[in-house]
Amino acid sequence: MAGTNLSGVIFTLSNREPSTDVTVTPAAWRVLAHCDGVRSVAEIARVVAMDEAAVAQVADTFFRCGILQLAAGSPAPPRPPVSKAFFDQLTNELARAIGPLAAFTVEDEIAALGEARDNFPRDEIPALVERLSHGIRDDARRLGFQQVMLEAIRKL
């Protein structure tokens, strides 16, 4: 969600175990204390007198690691699209594994997921990579493709 507008999104504390260790700064504590399931990111920014983008970044970090969850009735956060550069890398890596039909295969699998390349959501990338992997018959090439794409996903 980083880089997207979270102004109207409302977060609350999660009951789940966090997925990773998080260092919490004093400013982040102020934000976390106001994630009460009632206030939006914009409202929290006003209450704690912080820049809204900074509050959104803190909330996004806590959301990604499982400390926060969306509150009931909250608008869904925008789904950030995938960049052209990522699709170029994806297509090039697939071409190494299956040859010149890679571009057509990528487009077909995007359509099969009910999405469009121009606004393909980042949270659907693992599903796309998995679908593309099934078309790579050689085990070594499939594994190589998956490893390269996993690293590319981590960098997003």
N, C-alpha and C positions, 0 to 999 in steps of 0.2 A: 504494500500500500504506500510505501514511501514515495514521495513526490506527487501524491494525489491529494485532492481536496477532501479533508476529513472534517470540515467545519461542523456539519450537522450530525456526525456520528456520535453515538452515546455508548460509552463503555462502562462495564462494571467488573468487579473482581471475579476471577474465575475460581472454581473449586478444584480445577485440575492441578496436577503437579507441574511446575514449570519444566519446559523441555531443555533448558540450559541455565547455566549460572548467569546472573545479571548483576552488574555493578550499578548501584542506585545512588545517584548524586543527590545533594539536597534539593536541587530544582526538580529532579524527577520525583522525589518523595512528595513535593508539594502537588505535583500533577496527579500522582497516584492517589493521594488522599482525597482528591475531588472526583475521582472516577466512581461515582455513586449510583450509576444507572439512571440518573435523572438529567445531569448536566451534559451538554454537548461539548465537543472539543473547543468550539468557539467560546462557549460560556466559561469553561475552565480557564482558558487563556485570559479572559477578562478578570476573573476572580483572583488568579495568581499573578496578574500583571506581567505576563510573559507574552512573547511573540507567538502568534497562533501556529506558525510553522514549527516552532520549537516544541510546543505542546503536542502537535500532531506527530512529530518524530518520536517523542517519548512514548506516547500512547501506542504508536505503531510497533515500537520495539517491545513493549510489554505485551501487546496483542500477539505478536509473532512467537514469543516464547511461552505463551500460555498463562501469563499472570492476569491479563485482562481478556474479557470476552465481550461480544456485542450484547448490549442490554436488550431486553424484550421491547419490541416496538421501535428500535433504532433503525434509521435508514441504513441500508447496506452500504458499505464503503465502495467507492468506485473501484472497478477492476482495471488496474493499469495494463495497457497493451504491451505487447512484445515489440522490441525495436526491429527495424529493417536489418541492422547489423547482426542481430541474433539469428534471424532467418537466413541471412547469407551464410553464416557459419554452419547452421544446421544443414542447409542444402549442400554446402561444400563437403561436409563430413559424411553425409549420406551418399554423395556421389563417389567418394573414395571407397565406400563399401558396396554399392550396387551399380554404379555407373551413371550414364547420362540421363537416365529416366528419373533421377532423384527429384528434380524440380517438380515434375508432374506428380510424383508420389507424395511429396510434401503437401501440395495443393489438394490432392484427393483426401488425404488423412485429415487435413484441417476441415474440409467440407464434411467428412464423415463424423467429426465431432460437433457439427452444427455451428461452426464458427467461420469467421472470415479472417484472412491474413491481416488486413488493415487494422483490425481491432481485436486480435487474438489475445485473450487474457493470460497473464503470466501464470496464474494458478492452474492453467490447463497444460502447461508445458510438459510436466512429467507424463501425462496421459498421451500427448502427441509423440514424445520420444519413445515411449513404450510401444505404441502402435507402429511407428516406423521401424523399431528394432525387430518386430516380428517378420518383416519382409527381408531381413538380412539372413541368408541361409548359412553362410560360413560363420561358425561359432567365434573364431578369433576376430573376424571383422565386426561381428555384432558386439562383442565385448569391448573392442576398441572404440566403436561408435558410442556406446553407452558411457564409457569412462570419460571420453572427451566432452560429451554433452552434460554429464553430471558436473564436471568442473565449470563448464559454461553457465549452467544454471546457478551454481554457487556464487558466481561473479555478478549475477543480476542484482 
